[in-house]
Amino acid sequence: MKIVKTIDEVRDAVKELQREGKTVGFVPTMGALHGGHLSLFRRARKHADVVLVSIYVNPEQFGPNEDFSSYPRTLERDLAFCEQEEVGIVFTPDDEIMYGSGKKYLSIEIDELNTYLDGGSRPGYFQGIALVVNKLFNIVQPDVAVFGQKDYQQFQIIHQMVKEFNHDLELIMAPIERAEDGLALSSRNAYLSEVERALAPEMFQRMKEAVNDIQNGLLEPEEMLKQHQKALAEKGFKNDYLGVFSLEKMAPVQTLEKGKRYLLAGAVYLGKTRLIDNIIFES
Ligand code: AMP
């Protein structure tokens, strides 16, 4: 496994592979790797000869009051995971390498996709992601890039960015990896206290019940979703959003059409920890 830090090093490594006729599957991460990331590595390996993982906690996607400084940084452990998963190249740039010029501007039409869900709750978040992923795609120039459904809106925005910036690569979405009790794996789960961790799966339970209600014929789910949010609040969750959204436009849907596919997505805080989750379902 090659560990590279500079843009020249990663480009040289990729060019060498391309000379050998090998394809590159890219998985951008912020480290603090868990089973969800590992599933993306495996997925990338299915679609490409060599897996390239970047580990970079991107300051541009954190708001001023968010957890940039406390975000878990576990590089040694992450590298061991990568080695174990037979990752070929790990790219670990720093801020100087990614943003040394000080110019951080990217103009991209993501307004429509960025209005609701995390786009609505975290100003600048997806601009920061589109910026860093656009730069990473230019640096690595992979054949394939894999992202998780866990961040479904991120996937749609990156999809749009790939179209607008004409990146020549295939985007793949991998399913959500969960703990046995249903909690979606996340680097931020490390912040949860024991009591919060025990409570956390309740969110996914409620979301599954909501999907059940819809599939049993409830096509105007607003009131039902409010009840679930109320129940979560009573247990100590602080609700951000819970709703049904269109899969392409990421817009809220009040009245569902039978037989159509939608996204049920939610975000809550448990103590200081923000948890997000979603389910793609057919009504
Ligand atoms: P992050 O390191 O949090 O920026 O995430 C890197 C990639 O891992 C993103 O494409 C995420 O969507 C994906 N990811 C995070 N959690 C999970 C999960 N539980 N299952 C599948 N993919 C995930």
Boltz pocket constraint, residues with backbone or C-beta under 6 A from the ligand:
constraints:
  - pocket:
      binder: B
      contacts: [[A, 28], [A, 29], [A, 30], [A, 31], [A, 35], [A, 36], [A, 37], [A, 39], [A, 40], [A, 146], [A, 147], [A, 148], [A, 149], [A, 150], [A, 151], [A, 174], [A, 175], [A, 176], [A, 177], [A, 178], [A, 184], [A, 185], [A, 186], [A, 187]]
      max_distance: 6.0
